[in-house]
Amino acid sequence: MADDAAYQVMAGDEKCSTELFVKELPVTITKELEAVKTTVNERIELDCEVSEEGANVKWFKNGVEIPREIRSRFRFKSDGMKHTLVIEDAMKEDTAVYSTMTTGGKSEAHVQVDLKPLKVLQDLTDQTVRLGKPLVLHCEINPANIPGRWYKNAQLIQGTDRVKITHKGRSHKLEIENAVVDDMGDYTFVPEGYSMSLNGKVHVIDPPKIHLDSLNYPENTVTVTAGNKLRLEIPVTGQPAPKVVWMKGERVILDTGSRVRAESFPDHSTFTIDVAEREDTGMYKIVLQNEAGEDSAQIKIKVVDIPDPPQAPIVTEVGGDWCSMIWETPLYDGGSPILGYFIERKKKQSSRWMRLNFDVCKEKAFEPKKMIEGVPYEVRVFAVNAIGISKPSEPSKAFVPLAVTSEPSMLVVDEVTDSTVTMKWRPPEHIGAAGLDGYVIEYCFEGKDEWIVSNQELIEKTKYTIPGLPSGEKIFVRVKAINAAGASAPRMHPHPILVKEVIERPKIRIPRHLHQTYIRRVGEVVNLLIPFQGKPRPKVSWMTNGQPVDPTQVNIRNSETDSILFIRKADRKHSGKYELTVKVENHEDKATIDIQVVDRPGPPEVVKIKDIWGENVALEWTPPKDNGNAEITGYTIQKADKKTMEWFTIIEHYHRKSTTVSELVIGNEYFFRVFSENMCGLSEEARVTKDSAMIVKEGSNYKNPDYQEYDFTEPPKFTHPLVTTIAVSGYNATLNCSVRANPRPKVIWMKNKIVIDNDPRYRMFSNQGVCTLEIRKPCPFDGGTYSCKAINDLGEAQVDCKLEVKVA
């Protein structure tokens, strides 16, 4: 083989080359492979012989070279020209076409590995196991060394800490430490390489159990508000799924109920009340049953509701603006304790109820206040529990708040005799809507506690005489005012009264307005009440002008305490001094009343024209003969033109008896009249002058007054001076001043004391004394001192200012 190379020959310049290829002789297979048929776990040997020792032989399985690896089931041996392939523990997968190849040939043979016949020594059996107990599935097969796989419901089972799979010899086991429901199913053991399988069913059972603890209801009591929906979901366990029955008493609750129903599911049971009612309250029983056993439990359902309304309240007492009311507890408290009550009231004629308390009243009594006395009211009650407020009770019977009157006032002794005591008092200061029905008079003898009612029937007057009293005894007296609300607090005389007649000196109490002359007009009513005192009853007499009063002219009415002088239609003859005499035995009292009846006065006696001059007339008159029994307070003077005789008032309420009338119209003729006046008014007639007064026009010469002519001339005077000004270059600037002079002055403008004349850059104006100098578009050179001088015949005046021009 070393001769395999490129060869070259050279002859002079000529060269020739070639290549020599040396090939080995091919190795041929002298003995072919033979087919093999065996069973699993047997040893397989495939032999062949080649034509040369030490030849390189390659082995193939189904055309794929078999690798030469350590710890492989395939071993390769060569002994001279013999080569062997050994397969230990043949497997079903070793069935294939094996071939060997050399450089000069190839040989192949078919190897068939079949399974050994399987014999089941112990088959799987169906098992029933309690939940949580260990589960063992066991089977035995022959041959002993055949592995297998476990399946549950066609799913391969893998070994875990809880699930252990063991294989020992012919025995195969599947052990589950604690059986659970999920362990239930169809189990299969499949020997590896075989088409047959071993089957068994596992049935996990669990006694039924009701788990009420998870509901967290104290004492297994469920509370629901009436009208609400209740849904209880009770967890249950048990295998197989237990049958659930709900019962209330002997009645079974079905799942087809419309309002109350029970439904069952594998892991729980539901109890539903769509709209809870009071009748749903009670004990409910739930029963579970399956093949492993039975369990039951009781649940108390408490339907709470607002309480029933209380019965109509009862008004037990009524005051002036309050009442007392009581009521009973509602018949049904709604399953929840009564927390208190709300109270409302309304006027009977109204439909508007008013809440009286905003915090619940825990008592069963209440006192509504601030009601209007005399107005009918009704009250009602609401019961309150933790659920809410009940409906209102029926209204109470209508009631009217009424108050007793206050006690009578000013209880005094009016008269005492040997057997009677006369008391008088004033009505109570506060009577109220209940009014006043009358009075009760009670007396008690000194030293005793028994009060004796003197009048069996109520009296309306505020004066009462207690009769039948023993002379010389001392009594206490009290008076009560009575109305529909009851008796008032008594008014008691502070001192004991001695039942014995006492002589009281007479005393006339002349009203204050009669301390001076009592004046009335003719025709008015004279009604004088003169109170007096004295006991026993005084004798009363009236005198006028020293003579007894004529009863045909003046009416006199006397009582125990006063005397009335009455004249229905007063006349002037009723004027005079009236003397009243009140006499008790040897004691007497007198009083004089001066009555003056007045009327309108008559007209003045004589009205004369005393003098006429110019537009004036002097009048004079005398007082009237009849002054109407009253002082003349004034006169009213009127005038009238003779042509029209229409009277016009000149002066009113004039006090003197002569006057001068002025501002009369020249050429007219006048009459005059005068009315008298007193406290009753003007006299009904007036006194007219007999003669008229003619107002004559008199001639006069008018002389014009001499006036001195005023001199308006004055020298020039500046009333507004020039003002220093700052102008902007390029913009017109003006200087203004004002001067006053007469005659009109001549105005001269100067710049830096040089007269400005005929310069087109300057314009000068003078109007109504206002002098203006306009400088057109000034430049900085136009700045300086400007002067304005005014000159006339009377003098001259001058004003100056400065102008500063700035560049913009």
Secondary structure, DSSP 8 states (H G I E B T S, - for coil): -TT-EEEEEEETTEEEEEEE--------EEE----EEEETT--EEEEEEESSTT---EEEETTEE----TT-SEEEEEETTEEEEEESS--GGG-EEEEEE-SS-EEEEEEEEE----EEEE----EEEETTS-EEEEEEEESTT--EEEEETTEE----SSEEEEEETTEEEEEESS--GGG-EEEEEEETT-S--EEEEEEEEEEEEE--GGG--GGGEEEEETTS-EEEEEEEEEES--EEEEEETTEEE-TT-SSEEEEE-SSEEEEEESS--GGG-EEEEEEEEETTEEEEEEEEEEEE---------EEEEE-SS-EEEE----S--TTS---EEEEEEEETT----EE--SS-B-SSEE------TT--EEEEEEEE-SS-B---------B---------EEEEEEEE-SS-EEEEEE--S---TT---EEEEEEEETT----EES-SS-B-SSEEEE-S--TT-EEEEEEEEEETTEE---EE-SS-EE-S---EEEEE---GGGSS-EEEETT--EEEEEEEEEES--EEEEEETTEE--TTTSEEEE-SSEEEEEESS--GGG-EEEEEEEEETTEEEEEEEEEEEE------S-EEEEEEETTEEEEEE---S--TTS---EEEEEEEETTT--EEEEEEEE-SSEEEE----TT-EEEEEEEEEETTEE-SS-EE-SS-EE-------------------EEEEEEE----EEEETTS-EEEEEEEEEES--EEEEEETTEE--S-TTEEEEEETTEEEEEESS--GGG-EEEEEEEEETTEEEEEEEEEEEE--
